[in-house]
């Protein structure tokens, strides 16, 4: 009887030791995988920017640690972008208001994203510069830039008179997108600046944005090719979409309302497709093609309602077909 009880106790002790060793091994493996000061990835974004009171923080999406912080939102956001390195990544800006006192410069392969209208970038009083610009505007190296899900307020009434500053300025950028943004109150002085201004850009997509109350143009594309401007809402801009010397672009499925001009093609803007847009209540032309050097543009299947002039075409070989015009 005593031997049986001793054997039972010994079995319990051995089992307890085995369990302890297994738990220790598991905890040791866990500690090796996540040593002090390092945790498993917490986000798909490379950095998450957020505000708490008067300070702005940037949390590393892999470590979960705060890598950058300060009271100047521009400096913190720029530090996160610069911290991405050559391979790029995504910077996610959480809800809140961020005063931009210095242009945010975005290189290729970087996504700058908010969470929607609640992420508000507002240009500082009298900053007199773009809110966002590509990092290398003088050389053709920036591609695959994505700007999305942000509210960008140009604060135009509180910039120096005559300052021509856009919310987004891209120069020599290719294969990039602006999506799901709200862009407004940019540069109200004369002549003003576009909300989105692209020069020498190829294969740009501007899609699903709401662009309103801008003194000049909602989107201005100059000296580039193959842009797609689709499914946006433009309200109370001097011009909704302005193509100057742009070739083989597509302007499709937009609502362009209550501005001065709806769509303008200027100088050598050629072989562009303007299709399926609702262009309504504009104080001048719904669609205008300004010069005979604008060749081979297609104006098809648009709805033109209550514009002072529905279509004014001074181009060459313009195809006008299937549009619905109503006083």
C-alpha positions as CSV (number, residue, x, y, z in Angstrom):
1,X,0.0,0.0,0.0
2,X,2.8,2.4,0.9
3,X,4.7,1.5,-2.3
4,X,1.6,2.2,-4.4
5,X,1.1,5.6,-2.7
6,X,4.8,6.5,-3.2
7,X,4.6,5.6,-6.9
8,X,1.5,7.8,-7.3
9,X,3.2,10.8,-5.7
10,X,6.3,10.2,-7.8
11,X,4.2,10.2,-11.0
12,X,2.5,13.5,-10.0
13,X,5.9,15.1,-9.3
14,X,7.3,14.0,-12.6
15,X,4.2,15.2,-14.5
16,X,4.4,18.6,-12.7
17,X,8.1,18.9,-13.6
18,X,7.3,18.1,-17.3
19,X,4.5,20.7,-17.4
20,X,6.9,23.3,-15.9
21,X,9.6,22.5,-18.4
22,X,7.1,22.8,-21.3
23,X,5.7,26.1,-20.1
24,X,9.3,27.5,-19.6
25,X,10.2,26.4,-23.1
26,X,7.2,28.1,-24.5
27,X,7.8,31.3,-22.6
28,X,11.4,31.3,-23.6
29,X,10.5,30.9,-27.2
30,X,8.0,33.7,-26.9
31,X,10.5,36.0,-25.2
32,X,13.0,35.3,-28.0
33,X,10.4,36.1,-30.6
34,X,9.2,39.3,-28.9
35,X,12.1,40.5,-26.7
36,X,11.6,43.5,-24.4
37,X,11.0,46.7,-26.4
38,X,9.8,44.8,-29.5
39,X,6.3,43.4,-30.2
40,X,4.8,41.7,-33.1
41,X,3.5,43.8,-36.0
42,X,0.5,45.9,-35.0
43,X,-0.6,47.4,-38.3
44,X,-0.4,47.0,-42.0
45,X,0.9,50.6,-42.1
46,X,4.6,51.3,-41.8
47,X,3.8,54.2,-39.5
48,X,0.7,55.4,-37.7
49,X,0.5,59.1,-37.0
50,X,-1.9,60.3,-34.4
51,X,-2.5,63.4,-32.2
52,X,-3.0,63.6,-28.5
53,X,-3.5,67.1,-27.2
54,X,-0.9,69.5,-28.6
55,X,1.5,66.8,-29.6
56,X,1.7,64.6,-32.7
57,X,3.2,61.1,-32.6
58,X,4.3,58.5,-35.1
59,X,4.1,54.9,-34.0
60,X,6.1,52.2,-35.8
61,X,3.7,49.8,-37.4
62,X,6.1,46.8,-36.9
63,X,7.4,47.5,-33.4
64,X,4.5,49.4,-31.9
65,X,6.9,51.9,-30.5
66,X,6.7,55.7,-31.0
67,X,9.6,56.6,-33.2
68,X,8.8,60.3,-33.8
69,X,6.9,63.0,-31.9
70,X,6.6,66.7,-31.5
71,X,4.3,69.7,-31.7
72,X,4.9,70.4,-35.4
73,X,2.7,68.1,-37.5
74,X,4.6,68.8,-40.7
75,X,7.9,67.7,-39.2
76,X,6.5,64.5,-37.6
77,X,4.8,63.4,-40.8
78,X,7.8,64.2,-42.9
79,X,10.1,62.3,-40.5
80,X,7.9,59.2,-40.9
81,X,8.0,59.4,-44.6
82,X,11.8,59.9,-44.6
83,X,12.0,57.0,-42.2
84,X,10.4,54.6,-44.7
85,X,13.7,54.2,-46.6
86,X,14.2,53.4,-50.3
87,X,11.5,50.7,-50.5
88,X,8.7,53.1,-49.3
89,X,5.6,52.0,-47.4
90,X,2.5,53.4,-46.0
91,X,1.9,56.2,-43.5
92,X,-1.5,56.2,-42.0
93,X,-2.7,59.4,-40.4
94,X,-5.5,58.9,-37.9
95,X,-8.4,61.2,-37.3
96,X,-7.7,64.7,-36.0
97,X,-6.6,68.2,-37.3
98,X,-3.0,68.6,-38.4
99,X,-1.7,72.1,-39.2
100,X,0.7,71.9,-42.1
101,X,3.3,74.7,-41.9
102,X,5.7,73.2,-44.4
103,X,5.1,71.2,-47.6
104,X,5.0,67.4,-47.1
105,X,7.3,65.9,-49.7
106,X,6.4,62.4,-50.8
107,X,8.8,60.2,-52.8
108,X,7.9,57.2,-55.0
109,X,6.4,54.0,-53.6
110,X,4.8,55.8,-50.7
111,X,1.2,55.8,-49.7
112,X,0.0,58.7,-47.5
113,X,-3.4,57.8,-46.2
114,X,-5.9,59.1,-43.7
115,X,-9.1,57.5,-42.4
116,X,-11.5,59.8,-44.3
117,X,-12.9,63.2,-43.7
118,X,-12.0,63.0,-40.1
119,X,-8.2,63.2,-41.0
120,X,-7.9,67.0,-41.7
121,X,-4.7,68.5,-43.0
122,X,-5.1,72.3,-42.9
123,X,-2.5,74.7,-44.4
124,X,-1.2,77.0,-41.7
125,X,-2.0,80.7,-41.9
126,X,0.3,82.4,-44.4
127,X,2.3,79.3,-45.1
128,X,2.1,80.2,-48.8
129,X,3.2,76.7,-50.0
130,X,1.7,73.5,-51.2
131,X,0.3,71.0,-48.7
132,X,1.7,67.9,-50.5
133,X,4.2,67.7,-53.2
134,X,6.3,64.9,-54.7
135,X,9.8,64.8,-53.4
136,X,11.7,65.1,-56.7
137,X,9.8,67.6,-58.9
138,X,12.7,68.3,-61.2
139,X,13.5,64.8,-62.3
140,X,11.3,61.8,-63.4
141,X,12.0,59.4,-60.6
142,X,8.8,59.5,-58.5
143,X,6.2,56.9,-59.3
144,X,3.6,54.8,-57.4
145,X,2.6,57.6,-55.1
146,X,-0.8,57.2,-53.5
147,X,-2.6,60.0,-51.6
148,X,-5.9,58.9,-50.2
149,X,-8.7,59.3,-47.7
150,X,-7.7,62.8,-46.5
151,X,-9.4,66.1,-46.0
152,X,-7.1,68.8,-47.3
153,X,-8.1,72.3,-46.5
154,X,-6.2,75.0,-48.4
155,X,-7.1,77.8,-46.0
156,X,-6.8,80.1,-49.0
157,X,-8.3,83.2,-47.3
158,X,-5.5,83.2,-44.9
159,X,-2.6,83.0,-47.4
160,X,-0.7,85.9,-48.8
161,X,-2.6,87.6,-51.6
162,X,-1.6,86.2,-55.0
163,X,0.1,83.1,-53.5
164,X,-0.4,80.3,-56.0
165,X,-0.3,77.2,-53.9
166,X,-2.2,73.9,-54.5
167,X,-3.3,71.2,-52.1
168,X,-1.4,68.6,-54.1
169,X,1.3,69.4,-56.7
170,X,2.9,66.6,-58.8
171,X,5.7,67.3,-61.3
172,X,7.2,64.5,-63.5
173,X,5.3,61.8,-61.5
174,X,4.0,58.6,-63.1
175,X,1.7,55.7,-62.2
176,X,0.2,57.4,-59.1
177,X,-3.2,58.0,-57.6
178,X,-5.2,60.5,-55.6
179,X,-8.3,58.8,-54.2
180,X,-11.1,59.4,-51.8
181,X,-10.0,62.9,-50.6
182,X,-12.0,66.0,-49.8
183,X,-10.1,69.1,-51.1
184,X,-11.4,72.6,-50.6
185,X,-10.7,76.3,-50.1
186,X,-7.4,76.4,-52.1
187,X,-5.9,79.7,-53.2
188,X,-8.9,82.1,-53.6
189,X,-6.8,85.0,-54.9
190,X,-6.6,85.9,-58.6
191,X,-5.8,83.9,-60.7
192,X,-5.6,81.2,-58.0
193,X,-4.1,77.8,-58.1
194,X,-5.7,74.3,-58.8
195,X,-6.6,72.0,-56.0
196,X,-4.7,69.2,-57.7
197,X,-2.0,70.4,-60.1
198,X,-0.1,67.9,-62.2
199,X,2.7,68.9,-64.7
200,X,4.5,66.3,-67.0
201,X,2.5,63.5,-65.3
202,X,1.8,60.2,-67.0
203,X,-0.7,57.5,-66.0
204,X,-2.2,59.5,-63.1
205,X,-5.5,58.5,-61.6
206,X,-7.7,61.0,-59.8
207,X,-10.7,59.1,-58.6
208,X,-13.5,59.3,-56.0
209,X,-12.6,62.7,-54.6
210,X,-14.9,65.6,-53.5
211,X,-13.3,68.8,-54.7
212,X,-15.0,72.1,-53.9
213,X,-14.8,75.9,-53.4
214,X,-11.5,76.4,-55.2
215,X,-10.7,79.6,-57.0
216,X,-9.0,78.1,-60.0
217,X,-9.5,74.5,-61.1
218,X,-10.4,71.3,-59.3
219,X,-7.9,69.3,-61.3
220,X,-5.3,70.9,-63.7
221,X,-3.4,68.5,-65.9
222,X,-0.6,70.0,-68.1
223,X,1.9,68.5,-70.5
224,X,1.3,64.9,-69.7
225,X,-0.4,61.7,-71.0
226,X,-2.9,59.0,-70.1
227,X,-4.5,60.5,-67.0
228,X,-7.8,59.2,-65.7
229,X,-10.1,61.5,-63.9
230,X,-13.2,59.5,-62.8
231,X,-16.0,59.4,-60.4
232,X,-15.2,62.7,-58.6
233,X,-17.6,65.4,-57.5
234,X,-16.6,69.0,-58.3
235,X,-18.7,71.8,-56.8
236,X,-18.1,75.6,-57.1
237,X,-14.7,75.6,-58.7
238,X,-13.8,78.1,-61.4
239,X,-13.1,75.1,-63.6
240,X,-13.8,71.5,-62.8
241,X,-11.3,69.7,-65.0
242,X,-8.7,71.6,-67.0
243,X,-6.6,69.8,-69.6
244,X,-3.8,71.9,-71.1
245,X,-1.5,70.2,-73.6
246,X,-2.6,66.9,-72.1
247,X,-2.9,63.9,-74.5
248,X,-5.0,60.7,-74.4
249,X,-6.6,61.4,-71.0
250,X,-10.0,60.1,-69.8
251,X,-12.5,62.3,-67.9
252,X,-15.4,59.9,-67.1
253,X,-18.3,59.6,-64.7
254,X,-17.7,62.9,-62.8
255,X,-20.3,65.3,-61.4
256,X,-19.2,68.9,-62.2
257,X,-21.6,71.3,-60.7
258,X,-22.1,75.0,-60.1
259,X,-18.8,76.4,-61.2
260,X,-17.8,78.6,-64.1
261,X,-16.5,76.0,-66.6
262,X,-17.1,72.3,-66.4
263,X,-14.3,70.8,-68.6
264,X,-11.8,72.9,-70.5
265,X,-9.3,71.6,-73.2
266,X,-6.7,74.1,-74.0
267,X,-3.9,74.7,-76.6
268,X,-2.8,71.2,-77.7
269,X,-5.0,69.0,-75.5
270,X,-5.7,66.2,-77.9
271,X,-7.2,62.7,-78.2
272,X,-8.9,63.0,-74.8
273,X,-12.2,61.2,-74.0
274,X,-14.8,63.2,-72.1
275,X,-17.5,60.6,-71.4
276,X,-20.5,60.1,-69.2
277,X,-20.2,63.1,-67.0
278,X,-23.0,65.1,-65.3
279,X,-22.1,68.7,-66.0
280,X,-24.7,71.0,-64.5
281,X,-25.5,74.6,-63.5
282,X,-22.1,76.1,-64.6
283,X,-22.0,79.8,-65.2
284,X,-20.1,79.6,-68.5
285,X,-19.4,76.5,-70.7
286,X,-20.2,73.0,-69.7
287,X,-17.4,71.7,-72.1
288,X,-15.1,74.0,-74.0
289,X,-12.4,73.1,-76.6
290,X,-10.5,76.3,-77.0
291,X,-8.1,76.0,-80.0
292,X,-7.8,74.4,-83.4
293,X,-4.6,72.7,-82.1
294,X,-6.8,70.6,-79.9
295,X,-7.2,67.6,-82.2
296,X,-9.3,64.5,-82.1
297,X,-11.1,64.8,-78.8
298,X,-14.2,62.8,-78.0
299,X,-17.2,64.4,-76.2
300,X,-19.6,61.5,-75.8
301,X,-22.6,60.5,-73.7
302,X,-22.4,63.4,-71.3
303,X,-25.3,65.0,-69.5
304,X,-25.2,68.8,-69.9
305,X,-27.9,70.6,-67.9
306,X,-28.5,74.3,-67.4
307,X,-25.0,75.5,-68.3
308,X,-24.9,79.0,-70.0
309,X,-23.2,77.4,-73.0
310,X,-23.5,73.6,-73.1
311,X,-20.6,72.8,-75.6
312,X,-18.2,75.3,-77.3
313,X,-16.0,73.5,-79.7
314,X,-13.2,75.3,-81.6
315,X,-11.0,72.2,-81.9
316,X,-10.2,70.1,-84.9
317,X,-11.9,66.8,-85.7
318,X,-13.7,66.7,-82.4
319,X,-16.3,63.9,-82.1
320,X,-19.5,65.1,-80.4
321,X,-22.0,62.3,-80.0
322,X,-24.7,61.0,-77.7
323,X,-24.7,63.9,-75.3
324,X,-27.9,64.9,-73.6
325,X,-28.4,68.7,-73.5
326,X,-31.1,70.4,-71.5
327,X,-31.6,74.1,-70.8
